[in-house]
Amino acid sequence: MLAAQFMALLDVFIVNVAAPTIGSDLHASGADLQLVVAGYAITYSVLLITGARLGDRFGHGRVHLVGLTLFTAASLACGLAQGSTELIVFRLVQGAGSAVMIPQVLSLIQRTFTGEARVRALGAYAAVLAVGAAAGQVVGGVLVSADLLGSGWRPVFLVNVPVGLVLLAVGRRVLPRGGGREQGSAGGLDGPGLVLLGAAVSLITVPLVLGQEEDWPLWSWLSLAVGALLFALFCGYEARLARRGGAPLIAPRVLRHPGMGLAVLRITAVMAVNGGFLFVLTLHIQGGLGYSALRAGLTFAPSTVVFGVVGLTWRTWPAAWQRALAPAGFVLTALSVAGVGLAFRGGDEGGAWAYGAYAGVGAGLALAFSPTLTRALAAVRPQDAADASGLLATVTQLGQLIGVAVFGTLFLNRLESLGAPEAYTSSEALLTCMFALAATAALGAVSGLVLRRR
C-alpha cells in the first residue's frame, strides 16, 4: 500500500522537472504546463473523499486495486500522448485513479492498527509522503536527462507501468478483498455534493491557471465569482444534508474532532508552500538559469534527504519539543524559502547558501506536516477512518493545487512584466514568489497558534 502511495505521490512532483522538456517537445504554453501539473491534482483532490466512501462501501483492498489499475493505464496513455491537450486529459484520468487508490491506504492503517502501532504506521505513511514529494524532483531529472531511446520526458510516466503491474500482482494476493459497509459507516456517495465541489474547484482553478496567459479576460473573473458562489452553496448543502441525517462528503463530526480544524489549516498552508516552491523554482533554474533536467532534479537532493530524515525521526525527539515542532517548522520554512530567493537574486546560481536554504525548506516542511498529520489521525475512531482520511488527503491535494496555480501565476505574471526569461529577470520574479511563500508559511504558524488557543 505504501509503495502505491509513493508511486502516486512521485507522479505529482516528478512532472515539475519534466515540464520544460514537455513544453518544448509538445509546443505547450505556460498555462498548458500548469494544467499538466495541476490537472492531476484537480481530479485527485475533488474525488478523494468519494474514493474513501467507495472503499467503505465495497472494501478498501478491492477499491485500491481498481484505482491502481486505472492509474497504471492512464500512466501508459500519458507516456504515449502526442499533444498537450491529450496529456492534460490523461493527467485528469490519472488523478482520478489516484483518488480511488490512495484513500484506502490511510483507511486500512486506521482499521488495522491501534495505539502505538498506529502511530508507527502513520509515521511510516508520513515519511513516505516526505520522501516521495522530494524524490519526485530527483527521479524526474534523472529520467528526463537519460533520454532513454530518445524518449525525452515520456519515461516519467511510463516508469509507473511496470511498477503498477507488479503492485497489482502482489496486491491481489495480500490485500483484504472484503470489508464493505459492515466494516464502517454506510454513508452514500453524495452525488450532488461531489458535483458542487468539483464544479467549484474547477471554476476557481482554471482561471487562476489560464488567466495570466489570456491577460485576465472577463470570463476569468466571472469564473472565479461563480466558483466562490458554488463553494458557498456546497457548504450550505452539506450542512443541511448532515442535519437531515444524510451522509455528506465531509461529515461534521469529523470536522469537530479535536485538532482537526487546526490540522486542515496547517496542511493546506504547508502543501501550498511546497507545491508553489517546487514549481516556481523549477521554472527558474531550468528556464532562467538553463540547468539541465538532471541538474535541476539533483538541486532538490538536500530537501529530499532532510525531509525524509526529519519525517522519520521527529517522534524520537524530546517530549518537551513536540508541541512546538509544527509552528517551528513553519517559521523555519518561511526563513528558508526567503533565503532561497535571496541566494538567487541578481541572476546568481545560489552557491552553498542556496543548498543550506534547501535543507532548511526540507526540515521546515517536514516539521510542519508530519506531526500535524500524525496527531490528527492517531486518535480518530475506526468508524470515522474513511471520512478523516478522505478529508486530510483532499486538503493535501487542494493545498498543492492552490500552490501551483497561485504562485505559478504570480511567477509568470512577474516574469512577463519584467521582460524575457533571462537569469536576472527570472531571479527577480523568483524573489517575489519566495517572499510570498514565506508570508504564507508565517501565516500558517501564527494562524495555527491562534486557532489552537481558541
LUMNU-232574 format. One record per residue (C-alpha): residue in three letters; x, y, z. Coordinates in steps of 0.05 Angstrom, whole numbers, plus 5000, padded with zeros to 4 digits. Layout:
<rs>
ALAXYZ;...
</rs>
This chain:
<rs>
MET500050005000;LEU505650485018;ALA509250304953;ALA503050514914;GLN502551144956;PHE509751304939;MET508651204865;ALA502451644863;LEU505852194903;LEU512052144860;ASP507752284800;VAL505352944829;PHE512353214834;ILE516252844780;VAL512753254726;ASN515653904754;VAL522553764728;ALA519953484663;ALA515454094650;PRO520354504609;THR522053904565;ILE514753744556;GLY513454464536;SER518954454484;ASP517053774455;LEU509553884452;HIS509854644440;ALA505854754503;SER504555444533;GLY505955634605;ALA498555534620;ASP498654844588;LEU504454654633;GLN500754894694;LEU494854474674;VAL499353864663;VAL501953944734;ALA495454184767;GLY490553764726;TYR492653144763;ALA491353494829;ILE484553754807;THR481253074798;TYR485452784854;SER483053294905;VAL475853314882;LEU474852564882;LEU478852354943;ILE473152364992;THR468751984944;GLY474451484936;ALA474551395011;ARG467051265011;LEU467750754956;GLY472750374998;ASP467950395057;ARG462350115014;PHE465949594971;GLY472249425011;HIS478649815016;GLY483149284985;ARG478549164926;VAL477649904911;HIS485150034919;LEU486449524863;VAL481249854818;GLY484550534828;LEU491450244816;THR489149934750;LEU486250604726;PHE492550974749;THR497150494712;ALA493150514648;ALA492951274650;SER500451304661;LEU501450904598;ALA496851384560;CYS500651984587;GLY507251694565;LEU504551594494;ALA500952264488;GLN502352644423;GLY499853334444;SER498953774505;THR491353704504;GLU491852954504;LEU496852974561;ILE492353434603;VAL486352974593;PHE490352344612;ARG493152704672;LEU486052834695;VAL484552094688;GLN490951924725;GLY488852374782;ALA482152024785;GLY485651354791;SER489851624849;ALA483551894883;VAL480551194883;MET487050854903;ILE490251294956;PRO484851405009;GLN484850655022;VAL491950695049;LEU490151125109;SER483550765119;LEU486950085124;ILE492150375172;GLN486450645215;ARG482749985215;THR488649525222;PHE492849855276;THR491450135345;GLY495450515398;GLU502950575388;ALA502750115328;ARG498050605293;VAL502751185310;ARG508550805279;ALA504550635217;LEU502451355209;GLY509651555219;ALA511651095162;TYR506051385119;ALA508352105133;ALA515551905117;VAL513251625050;LEU509752275035;ALA516052655054;VAL520852245012;GLY516152174953;ALA514852924948;ALA522153104944;ALA524752484908;GLY520052624850;GLN524353214831;VAL530752804832;VAL527752194796;GLY524652654744;GLY531252974729;VAL534852304722;LEU529552024675;VAL529052634631;SER536552714625;ALA537551974610;ASP533252074547;LEU532251324541;LEU531951124468;GLY530551854451;SER524151854491;GLY525552514528;TRP520352644582;ARG516052034569;PRO519451564620;VAL516951994677;PHE510151694663;LEU511951024632;VAL516050834694;ASN509450754731;VAL507150184684;PRO511849624706;VAL511449844778;GLY503849864775;LEU503449174744;VAL507948884799;LEU503749214853;LEU497348944822;ALA500148244822;VAL502348294895;GLY496148664917;ARG491448124892;ARG495047634938;VAL495948045002;LEU490448575006;PRO483748435040;ARG478348354987;GLY472148415031;GLY470148915083;GLY464749335054;ARG459349705091;GLU459349245151;GLN466349485170;GLY464850225170;SER459650745160;ALA454350625108;GLY454851315081;GLY452651445010;LEU456751764956;ASP453352454959;GLY452952584884;PRO450353304889;GLY455853484938;LEU461053184892;VAL458453574832;LEU458254234871;LEU465254144899;GLY468153914832;ALA465054504795;ALA467355004848;VAL474554754848;SER474854744771;LEU471755434763;ILE476755724813;THR482855354788;VAL482155434713;PRO482256204712;LEU488056204761;VAL491955784713;LEU489656074646;GLY488156794666;GLN495357034661;GLU496256724592;GLU489757054567;ASP491157734600;TRP485557634651;PRO479357694607;LEU472357794635;TRP470757054634;SER476456914684;TRP473557384736;LEU466457124724;SER469056414733;LEU472456594799;ALA466056914824;VAL461656334804;GLY466555844834;ALA466356214901;LEU458756214898;LEU458555464884;PHE463255324942;ALA458655714988;LEU452755304961;PHE456754674973;CYS457954855046;GLY450555025056;TYR448354385023;GLU453053955064;ALA450554265128;ARG443254155111;LEU444653435089;ALA448053285156;ARG442153585195;ARG437353125156;GLY441452525176;GLY444752425108;ALA451952275091;PRO455452905067;LEU462252875034;ILE465353195096;ALA461952945160;PRO461153505212;ARG463253035268;VAL470052935234;LEU471053685228;ARG469253765301;HIS474353245322;PRO479553565369;GLY485353845329;MET482153705261;GLY480854435244;LEU487954625262;ALA490554045220;VAL486554255159;LEU489254965164;ARG496454755173;ILE496454215120;THR493354695069;ALA498755215084;VAL504654735082;MET502454395018;ALA501155064984;VAL508155285002;ASN511054614980;GLY507454604913;GLY508955324896;PHE516255274917;LEU517754664875;PHE514054904813;VAL516755614813;LEU523955434830;THR523954904774;LEU521655424723;HIS527155894746;ILE533155434747;GLN531355104681;GLY528455694644;GLY532456264675;LEU539055934692;GLY538955404637;TYR540054804683;SER539254114651;ALA533553674677;LEU538553244715;ARG541953834749;ALA535154134765;GLY532853484796;LEU539253394837;THR538554104862;PHE532953854907;ALA537053294937;PRO538353675003;SER530853775013;THR529653034997;VAL534652775048;VAL532953255104;PHE525453185093;GLY525952435097;VAL530552435159;VAL526252925197;GLY519852565177;LEU522551905204;THR525752155268;TRP521552725297;ARG517652255343;THR524152065378;TRP525852785395;PRO524853035468;ALA517653045490;ALA518253775512;TRP519453975439;GLN513453605408;ARG508154145413;ALA512854675385;LEU515054265324;ALA509654475275;PRO509955235290;ALA517555195289;GLY517154835222;PHE513055395192;VAL517955925218;LEU523955535191;THR520355445124;ALA518956195119;LEU526256375133;SER528955845086;VAL524656005025;ALA526356735033;GLY533656525036;VAL532956144971;GLY530156764937;LEU535857194964;ALA541056684944;PHE538956724871;ARG538057474870;GLY541357834812;GLY541757214769;ASP546756854815;GLU546756094819;GLY546056094894;GLY552155714916;ALA552855394984;TRP547855885015;ALA542355624968;TYR543754894987;GLY543455065061;ALA536755405048;TYR534154795010;ALA535854365071;GLY532154865115;VAL526054825070;GLY526154065075;ALA526654065151;GLY521454615159;LEU516254285114;ALA517253605148;LEU516353905217;ALA510154295195;PHE506953695160;SER508853025192;PRO506953175265;THR500653525243;LEU498152935201;THR500152405252;ARG496752755311;ALA490452895272;LEU489452165252;ALA492351785311;ALA486151865354;VAL480751835301;ARG475551295314;PRO475650705265;GLN468550855241;ASP470851545220;ALA477251305186;ALA474651365115;ASP471952075124;ALA478052325162;SER482852005112;GLY479052285053;LEU478652975085;LEU486053045100;ALA488152735034;THR483553234998;VAL486453815037;THR493453575020;GLN491953574946;LEU487954224947;GLY493754564982;GLN498454304928;LEU493754534874;ILE493055234904;GLY500555294909;VAL501855114836;ALA496155554810;VAL497156174853;PHE504756204858;GLY505755954788;THR501256504762;LEU504857014806;PHE511656804778;LEU509256824705;ASN505857494714;ARG512057794747;LEU516557494693;GLU512257784638;SER512458474669;LEU520058454674;GLY521458204604;ALA524757594574;PRO526256984619;GLU533557144627;ALA537456984691;TYR536557674722;THR529157784706;SER527557064726;SER531157154792;GLU527157784808;ALA520657414793;LEU523156844837;LEU524757314894;THR517657604892;CYS514756894896;MET519456674952;PHE517457264995;ALA510057094982;LEU511456375001;ALA514956605064;ALA508957025083;THR504356425072;ALA508755995117;ALA508856535171;LEU501256575167;GLY500855825177;ALA504855875241;VAL501156465270;SER494156245250;GLY495455545276;LEU497455815344;VAL491356275348;LEU486555715327;ARG489455225377;ARG488855745433;ARG481555875416;
</rs>
